[in-house]
Amino acid sequence: MYKISTKVSEFQLKSLPDIAEKLVLVREYNEMTDKEAVEKVERLCDEFGSSKGNPSLITDLMGDPISRVRQSPLYGMLVAEFGEEKEIVGMIMASVKTVTMGKKTMNNELPTYVKVAYILGLRVLPSHRRLRLGTMLVQKLEEWCMQRGAEYAYMATECSNKASIDLFTLKCAYLKFRTPTILVHPVHAHKKPIGSKIAIVRLTPQIAESVYRHIFINSEFFPKDIDTLLSNKLNLGTFMAIPKKYLSKWDPKKGSESNFPPSFAILSVWNTKDVFKFQVKGISRLTYAGCAASRVADKWMPWLKIPSIPDLFNPFGFYFLYGLHMEGKGGPLLMKSLCSFAHNMAKEDKGCEAIVAEVGKWDPVREGIPHWRKFSWSEDIWCMKKLGTLKREDDDQENVVNDWCISPPSSSVIFVDPRDF
Ligand SMILES: CC(C)(COP(=O)(O)OP(=O)(O)OC[C@H]1O[C@@H](n2cnc3c(N)ncnc32)[C@H](O)[C@@H]1OP(=O)(O)O)[C@@H](O)C(=O)NCCC(=O)NCCS
């Protein structure tokens, strides 16, 4: 078998990708036989990433490599087998679903839906990188998605992940599309207060669906199957905050049929804790000790409301807040109270150490979401491609006009599906 040396000559470096392509087979993941090998690739990629001296975030897939897409209506994983030994050296996943494009059709008021693939979990073993394996995996996955009717594919990555951004934009014709913000708040040992003039109402999945279809229909990425999302066992509920004085005037059972109070906020809580966990690695002992001390103090003296840092250094779960929207003058305060309510739910759930939300960069709701700046990402880069596009220069005029990838957002709101986080 051809062995890849880390000390290859200039000549060998140039020819490696061609040799690699001949030695690689990309095929569908087999849950019965590939689980261990795929977990090993994930672990080695994590170890390599965290050995560079900076704190890094490791994902624990809890024994199910495909768990992150399993809740989607259609999903799949491909693996790259290398050489005669058929060693699994890379993998990639996708989920396919129908979402809004953010604009209504010309003739009527119906939203424009499109089938999209969300690409995630691309990994190549550190020993096999720069051999075009990553590119091959993306290309094969795109074919897989097109066969299932997807018209667009998109992916998300941190703005600092140059390897990933270059691979998708320079080699696979993706365009930088949107840059939403990820907002993170730690779960403290003390409860957060909710204003005495604010009522929190739990909506049934049916009412939540009607309210969401009314609110988000002009936003981008609102899923057509919102009903399945809201009735999923990982969905812990949809909650609305309204001023208490409107409790008697608004009938939550009527949903969007009834007049909304002039100010309100709404969000849903998704329990990612049962699907995968995160772990922060690579912090100094001093930081670790400081965080542990803050937790102890907060636990014993909750009345002091110490902004303690939870245990993020062992695998931890989090709640993902989605479908966040607010209206009226009181909106930001009501949203803040709703987030406090979600924080208090997380506090009661052992091992749930953070609450996370992802919203459009210019979405006004951002103002109402409490978060810690040092834990948050100001720019999560989403890159998108109209499937079937090989090179951008080849686009004809008709393609350009119909291409969602190059159209400016018709709304500042992006619906971030918790199944894609
Ligand atoms: C990103 C990753 C999958 C790339 O895999 P790979 O097999 O090395 O990628 P390829 O050989 O197909 O590279 C294609 C292009 O991507 C870019 N690229 C890949 N690695 C790069 C790096 N370390 N720095 C800069 N550009 C890089 C280059 O443009 C490269 O083309 P070139 O080799 O002709 O210069 C791999 O580095 C990896 O597993 N990283 C850790 C996990 C991760 O970040 N995944 C992406 C999550 S979205």
The ligand as an SDF file (V2000), in Angstrom:
LIG
                    3D

 48 50  0  0  0  0  0  0  0  0999 V2000
  -11.0020   21.1030    6.4610 C   0  0  0  0  0  0  0  0  0  0  0  0
  -10.5230   19.6980    6.1080 C   0  0  0  0  0  0  0  0  0  0  0  0
  -11.7250   18.7840    6.0010 C   0  0  0  0  0  0  0  0  0  0  0  0
   -9.8010   19.7530    4.7460 C   0  0  0  0  0  0  0  0  0  0  0  0
   -9.5590   18.4260    4.3060 O   0  0  0  0  0  0  0  0  0  0  0  0
   -8.4550   18.0980    3.1760 P   0  0  0  0  0  0  0  0  0  0  0  0
   -8.6800   16.7290    2.7140 O   0  0  0  0  0  0  0  0  0  0  0  0
   -7.1150   18.4630    3.6800 O   0  0  0  0  0  0  0  0  0  0  0  0
   -8.8780   19.1490    2.0420 O   0  0  0  0  0  0  0  0  0  0  0  0
   -8.3850   19.1630    0.5210 P   0  0  0  0  0  0  0  0  0  0  0  0
   -7.0830   18.4290    0.3580 O   0  0  0  0  0  0  0  0  0  0  0  0
   -9.5040   18.7210   -0.3230 O   0  0  0  0  0  0  0  0  0  0  0  0
   -8.1150   20.7170    0.3260 O   0  0  0  0  0  0  0  0  0  0  0  0
   -8.7750   21.4740   -0.6360 C   0  0  0  0  0  0  0  0  0  0  0  0
   -8.4160   22.9360   -0.4590 C   0  0  0  0  0  0  0  0  0  0  0  0
   -8.8700   23.4190    0.8030 O   0  0  0  0  0  0  0  0  0  0  0  0
   -7.9520   24.4220    1.2760 C   0  0  0  0  0  0  0  0  0  0  0  0
   -7.2770   23.9490    2.4730 N   0  0  0  0  0  0  0  0  0  0  0  0
   -7.2960   22.7060    3.0170 C   0  0  0  0  0  0  0  0  0  0  0  0
   -6.5840   22.6840    4.1550 N   0  0  0  0  0  0  0  0  0  0  0  0
   -6.0960   23.9200    4.3400 C   0  0  0  0  0  0  0  0  0  0  0  0
   -5.3250   24.5390    5.3480 C   0  0  0  0  0  0  0  0  0  0  0  0
   -4.8670   23.8440    6.4080 N   0  0  0  0  0  0  0  0  0  0  0  0
   -5.0590   25.8500    5.2420 N   0  0  0  0  0  0  0  0  0  0  0  0
   -5.5050   26.5690    4.2000 C   0  0  0  0  0  0  0  0  0  0  0  0
   -6.2380   26.0410    3.1930 N   0  0  0  0  0  0  0  0  0  0  0  0
   -6.5430   24.7450    3.2750 C   0  0  0  0  0  0  0  0  0  0  0  0
   -6.9150   24.6070    0.1630 C   0  0  0  0  0  0  0  0  0  0  0  0
   -7.4250   25.5940   -0.7080 O   0  0  0  0  0  0  0  0  0  0  0  0
   -6.9270   23.2240   -0.4790 C   0  0  0  0  0  0  0  0  0  0  0  0
   -6.4730   23.2440   -1.8040 O   0  0  0  0  0  0  0  0  0  0  0  0
   -4.8830   23.0940   -2.0950 P   0  0  0  0  0  0  0  0  0  0  0  0
   -4.4280   21.8940   -1.3340 O   0  0  0  0  0  0  0  0  0  0  0  0
   -4.8300   22.9250   -3.5870 O   0  0  0  0  0  0  0  0  0  0  0  0
   -4.2450   24.3500   -1.6080 O   0  0  0  0  0  0  0  0  0  0  0  0
   -9.5230   19.1570    7.1560 C   0  0  0  0  0  0  0  0  0  0  0  0
   -8.4970   20.1100    7.3480 O   0  0  0  0  0  0  0  0  0  0  0  0
  -10.1620   18.8460    8.4980 C   0  0  0  0  0  0  0  0  0  0  0  0
  -10.6560   17.7270    8.7450 O   0  0  0  0  0  0  0  0  0  0  0  0
  -10.1650   19.8380    9.4310 N   0  0  0  0  0  0  0  0  0  0  0  0
  -10.7280   19.6760   10.7750 C   0  0  0  0  0  0  0  0  0  0  0  0
  -12.2480   19.6510   10.7690 C   0  0  0  0  0  0  0  0  0  0  0  0
  -12.8490   20.8680   10.0910 C   0  0  0  0  0  0  0  0  0  0  0  0
  -12.4660   21.9980   10.3020 O   0  0  0  0  0  0  0  0  0  0  0  0
  -13.8680   20.5820    9.2560 N   0  0  0  0  0  0  0  0  0  0  0  0
  -14.6220   21.5770    8.5430 C   0  0  0  0  0  0  0  0  0  0  0  0
  -15.9040   21.8300    9.2760 C   0  0  0  0  0  0  0  0  0  0  0  0
  -17.0140   22.7040    8.2520 S   0  0  0  0  0  0  0  0  0  0  0  0
  1  2  1  0
  2  3  1  0
  2  4  1  0
  2 36  1  0
  4  5  1  0
  5  6  1  0
  6  7  2  0
  6  8  1  0
  6  9  1  0
  9 10  1  0
 10 11  2  0
 10 12  1  0
 10 13  1  0
 13 14  1  0
 14 15  1  0
 15 16  1  0
 15 30  1  0
 16 17  1  0
 17 18  1  0
 17 28  1  0
 18 19  1  0
 18 27  1  0
 19 20  2  0
 20 21  1  0
 21 22  1  0
 21 27  2  0
 22 23  1  0
 22 24  2  0
 24 25  1  0
 25 26  2  0
 26 27  1  0
 28 29  1  0
 28 30  1  0
 30 31  1  0
 31 32  1  0
 32 33  2  0
 32 34  1  0
 32 35  1  0
 36 37  1  0
 36 38  1  0
 38 39  2  0
 38 40  1  0
 40 41  1  0
 41 42  1  0
 42 43  1  0
 43 44  2  0
 43 45  1  0
 45 46  1  0
 46 47  1  0
 47 48  1  0
M  END
$$$$
